[in-house]
Amino acid sequence: MDDIKAGAASADEVAADKPAPSGPPRRSRTRWTRLIVIGGVVAVSVWLAAPWVAARFTQVHINDARIAAKVVTVSSEVAGRVMEMPVLVGDTVKKGDLVAAIDRAYSQPQLDAVLSRLAATDAQLEELQARRVLLEKQLSARRDAALAGIAAAKANHEASLAVLTNAHARHQRAIRLAEQNITSQQTLDESQAALDTATQQERAAFAAIESAQASLAIVEADGEQMNVLESQIASALAGRAGTEADRSLKEIDLALRTITAQFDGIVDGTFVDVGEYVTPGTRIAMYHAPDAVWIDANVKETDLGKVHVGSRASISVDAFPGRTFEGEVIGMGGAATSQLALLPSPNPSGNFTKVTQRLPIRVSIDAADTELRPGMMVEVYVDVTD
């Protein structure tokens, strides 16, 4: 018992010898440590948030954007069976390369038949034109002959008139001489006979003039054959024009059975196989030009006032993480995308919830030597500081 008391007393003496700890300095160090940590956290937060805050005021971020291109769908314009389809999805085609070939078994014979009809029409036209030339020559010769006959008949008539006048004068002298018994009755009779002969010759000459004029009238009447030939030639020409139009249609039909690429591109899809029967309007293939791509994006209506044509843009493509492409706004839509929807959303109930609308814009992209495919998702950051 005495030993225990002695040990307790020794412990109290040892405790009395140790200096007592000071409380206030330890609390001060703890407070400074906390301030330093809080300051570091705030600084890091400001450093991390600064780009986001700056972007909020200098950029418009659009994540509803896709790569777009001139995607062309090739359709059949004629009916027939597909005989060749040399392209596959992903193939590169050059302008003029064969995309598909449609059966020509019926079109070629039809074109040959039209060409035969055209050749027959041309032969008929040549014959009619030759007949026209021959008829023109014949009519010209006959007309000249008739005119010459008329001239000769008129000259003969003038001569007969002169003979008739002379015979009449002689007969009148013979009558006067006979009345004076200077000449004989025989001389009077001879003068009368000569007068009668001259009279008949004059009548015959006049009849020859009428005959020659009648011949000229016949020639002029035969000239109507020329009008008949002209109408036949016009009819043949009209028929030839119709045949020529038919030939053009057959040639177009034949040409449309060979479908070729209209520009250099990449095949995005094929929709028919060899042996399949297609009709006008049937889709054959789809391809696009890889060098002519752009971005179609939808910007919020609340940000539309900040964006204008020519605004610079930074673009990130999901398919190429870590890369940034440059571009600019090259077009802005005139209506919200909701106005372009196939199914409009009217509000007949009167319950209205205001939703921020989006308007389409088009952004160019500088992505040389990079294969951007239509439909790829991208994010656009439009610079609105300018």
Order of alpha helices (4+ residues) and beta strands (2+ residues): alpha-alpha-beta-beta-beta-beta-alpha-alpha-alpha-beta-beta-beta-beta-beta-beta-beta-beta
